Amino acid sequence: MENSLSILALIFSPLIAAILLFLPIFSGKVVLIRRFSKAFASLHFAYSILFLVFFNPQIEGGINYLSEFSIAGISWIKVMGIKMMFGLDILSLLLVILTSFVFLIALIVSKNSIKTKFKFYYSLILFLETCMLGLFAARDMFLFFMFFELLLIPIYFLISLWGEEDNSKTTAMQYVLYTFLGSLFLLVGILLLHAYNFIVYESLTADFSEIIVKNPDFPLFMQIIISILCLIGFAIKMPIAPLHSWAIDTCKNAQMPVAIIMNTVMMLVAGYGIVRFNIELLPEAFVYIAPILAIFATINILYFLFVAFAQNDIKKIVIYSSMSSAGIILLGLSSMSFLGFSGAIFQMLAHTILFAGLTLVVGIVCMRTKTSDICELGGLGHVMPRLMGFALIICVALIGTPLMVGFEGRFLTFLGSFNTTIDNYDVWYKVCAVLSILSVFVCASCILKFLHKVFFANVFEKYQIDTSVADISNHEFLVLLVIVVAIIIFGLFPMSILDLVETFVENLVYVLQV
Amino acid sequence: MEFFSKINLILPEIAILLFIGIQLFLSFFCDASKYKVSKWISILGIFISAALCSKVQIEPICYAFNNSVISDSFTMFFKLFILISSFLLVFLTKRALAANRSNAFRFNALFLTNILGALVLVSANDFLTMFLALEIVSVSSTFMLAYDNGYFSKESALKFFVISLVATAIFLFGVAYLYGISNSFNFSEIYEFFDDKQPTLLYSMAVIMIVSGLSFKIGILPFSNWIVDIYEGSSTSILGILSIVPKLALFGILTRLLVFPLSYSYELTFVLVLIATLTAIWANLLAIRQRNIKKLLACCVSANSSYVLFSAALVSVYNLSTVLFYLISFVFMYIGVVAAIVILENSPFSNKLYEFKNFAYTNPIFTLCFAICILGLAGIPLTSGFVSKIYLLSAIVRSGLVFLPFLIIIVLTIVVSMYYYLNVIRYMFEKSDKVESAVVAHKTGSSIIILYFCTIITLILGLCPEKVIELCQLIAYNV
């Protein structure tokens, strides 16, 4: 059964669909384009679920569905040992399914926000999906980097051509330059790793599973340099505290579907990269770097929440709190313990579901009322009762209420950080954990402020008269319903995910301890 | 008799020389209305010359004419490469020829002379032959620059000529020093002379002088200011020729010089790395403010030359192969961009970036190809630019940790370059109220075919570069 599932089809079918949109059948037919993309995305999501069903965790190394893309039997750049090798281990698989899910949502809700250049828009989104899937499924450093860099192009166009504000072109340029800078640091890191691997072992390879750095011949300072160079790239992508200035403008400018993608899966790219490069490939260096990273994570968690609390723009509240939530992933990864890693991976799932929901809610509010200023909003619960119901559930989950998906990730992360077993640094980590726990209060006050100002309080008269401020439409209802169901199901049964990743996490901890 | 037995080594050059004669001869008899014939004669000449390359002996390495000419797979690679790229470039000269019909035959004669100089330059094995070829290239370049009507082309030709003379003087000074030390002009003899000796300061000075004299031609710092001025004055197709043909030949001879007679000086390596880094910074920063796409291209050529020089300075077989691959991928992307600009010149658009507005919506396929070539220059994946970028940078990384700071600077300049490349695309996607549905494809059939061809090559080299890289490694190994 396993062989009949083609990972290449999974990755490249969105690209093919994107190209198909330029066929003459689709010219000028907006509804057809929209329905085709939605139908395709649904099928794609179903197909990606099949990969989970037939996943076999017993395979050596945990990597299923290995397959190489080659033209006429020749590897991509064989001279440098670079292959277009794709494969899924459990972490990649989870992220691939999440990506497919998020893109499905984004395509469904595109209906109301996109008013021009439909064909180009839908094909760019599908192209972006291929890039994301390829990034998560890549088994080769350079292939990973290729998709990392290729992401920039569709996002540049999505932001600059459909941006909401006048400065969207400048913002898109800023985004590209900032991220391109990060990706080139990553490139230097990858090249150094590749070169040193060749010098030490004389094997020319860039495959994640073939690169072994654990060797006294591989100088430690070199590992640390490579690790830091890679981290700079991921820190910009994540973003980590001092390097985040691009994210605010970008997400504020992006249309709602693009903002959903940017706030969810795009932030996981960096977390995934840290697992692949800094933990799996360079474990010795990570032991030295992790305590510093924990500090940055704590700053991320707290600082962004305080900033979010001070914001008057609801879009900015979402962006800042999502960056703070990404900080929790970072804290979990830097804690180097079983619980921390499990928490981080669970938080990736929770982050995606919750922020897809919150971005959607905020996007709908902004679209209907044509403002994102919190002072201009109020009492929307009277005019949009159904939206308020969903917003309430999502916000409560975000605060971290038990039995909902936002709880377990945080709990495990803080616990993992508190109980870390690294010598000399246990007090350090305990301080980080305690400080991060404070974030729960800040988060609650921040989210409740948002809820209160937007949905409760007195309703403005203009919103009662204005007929465009209508409650959610059917397709938005459907999407929000799915999100809420996911929030509750994964909140009630977190072990469904944690069991899946258990072997993977054990392996990570093992790699770090040896 | 030796002369006639070795004559096959210079058959391509002889063919070109013959066609220069034909062009000049016809220029006396054909009137201006037959200007199109001259282009086809050039094409025929280049084609025959390329065909004659198959007669040239390259295995084993072959020397001729008192060791002044060398022939191996490396020279053959560059000769064929020069001929192929000039074959593509001829098709772009249509507009330049039409603007000055009465001189079309003389222009084509100059163009062929430039190719002749480039071919001889690549196969030179002593400094005298090299100097001769260098001057053929410079002088023909000067007159090609002056070919266009108007004041600016004359001005740029004069500037080019004066700076070229200064650079040549410095080059000759270095050669004279080298001759003083080693008593020879021949590359192999100089290489053997220094084989068992400690290189002296005089040697280093001579070597640095030679390279800085040559750096004029590839647009590297000490003499690079001319490049932007000149690019503004002349028509695009001529600039395309001048930035490809002489540069390829120069890199061909420069890499050979760095491998053989100039390889004993560590100072030179560091000077070159430093110069390359400075040039990368200078060219990329200069390009940021350019709103004229031709000036932007000038900076782009300079910047890319500096990356290639960086890798070439750290001599090794692997680095040499990356240099060759980078040149291949760069030339095709660059010719694609030049073809696109030539097409733009034929339509109501000028060279100013802000006139490209609305362009993506009226000419989608053209914009796609143009964007692929531009993004290829920026090193975006799926194009050959990406592969050549990682291949070149991997060579620099392998050369040692000492160069890591320079590498980081180069990487930063690549980020800067992303800005101005993307700017071009940004303008094309911008909407403007001026509805001007200029469909550019008509009357420029050959240029648009060249653009498509270059785009396809760029994509193919980006997706399956393996065979080409293997070829480059084979050639680099045989040097």
Contacts between the chains, C-beta under 8 A, distances in Angstrom:
chain1	res1	chain2	res2	distance
A	71	B	463	6.3
A	71	B	464	4.5
A	72	B	464	7.1
A	74	B	464	5.9
A	74	B	466	4.6
A	74	B	467	7.2
A	75	B	466	6.6
A	76	B	463	7.6
A	76	B	464	7.2
A	76	B	465	7.7
A	76	B	466	7.2
A	77	B	387	6.3
A	77	B	390	7.9
A	77	B	391	7.3
A	77	B	465	6.1
A	77	B	466	6.5
A	77	B	469	6.7
A	78	B	466	5.2
A	79	B	466	7.1
A	79	B	469	4.9
A	79	B	470	6.7
A	79	B	473	6.4
A	80	B	390	7.7
A	80	B	391	7.0
A	80	B	394	6.3
A	142	B	390	6.4
A	145	B	390	7.9
A	146	B	381	4.2
A	146	B	382	7.9
A	146	B	386	6.8
A	147	B	381	7.5
A	149	B	380	6.6
A	149	B	381	5.4
A	149	B	386	7.4
A	150	B	380	7.0
A	150	B	381	4.4
A	150	B	382	6.8
A	152	B	380	7.6
A	153	B	375	7.2
A	153	B	380	6.2
A	156	B	422	7.1
A	157	B	429	7.4
A	160	B	426	6.8
A	160	B	429	7.1
A	161	B	429	6.3
A	169	B	426	6.0
A	169	B	430	7.5
A	173	B	419	6.9
A	173	B	422	6.4
A	173	B	423	7.8
A	173	B	426	7.0
A	176	B	418	6.7
A	176	B	422	6.2
A	177	B	415	6.1
A	177	B	418	6.2
A	177	B	419	5.8
A	180	B	415	5.3
A	180	B	418	5.1
A	181	B	412	7.4
A	181	B	415	4.7
A	184	B	411	4.4
A	184	B	412	7.7
A	184	B	414	6.1
A	184	B	415	6.0
A	185	B	411	7.2
A	187	B	390	6.8
A	187	B	393	6.8
A	187	B	411	7.2
A	188	B	393	7.4
A	188	B	397	7.3
A	188	B	404	7.8
A	188	B	407	6.4
A	188	B	408	6.6
A	188	B	411	6.0
A	191	B	390	7.1
A	191	B	393	5.6
A	191	B	394	5.1
A	191	B	397	4.4
A	192	B	397	5.7
A	192	B	404	7.9
A	194	B	394	6.6
A	194	B	397	7.8
A	195	B	394	6.7
A	195	B	397	4.8
A	195	B	398	4.9
A	198	B	398	7.8
